[in-house]
Amino acid sequence: MDIWESAVRSTHTFLSEDDIALIKLEVHQGLKSIDFLYGYYDDAGVLRGFIGAADQKLKCFL
């Protein structure tokens, strides 16, 4: 969720704190329905991004 929130804050500056909080709840539930979820880890093993696929759609957050 930290990666998702960082990406949203960087790209969706028009959203309010309340908007982000509401969407965050939906994203948390939505992640459970993703068919394939892959993480990108750096050399130290820290998760830096992820990509998921569901319903013939891709979602990527770095």
HELIX and SHEET records of a PDB file:
HELIX    1   1 ASP A    2  THR A   11  1                                  10    
HELIX    2   2 GLU A   17  LEU A   31  1                                  15    
SHEET    1   A 3 PHE A  36  TYR A  41  0                                        
SHEET    2   A 3 LEU A  47  ALA A  54 -1                                        
SHEET    3   A 3 LYS A  57  PHE A  61 -1                                        
END                                                                             
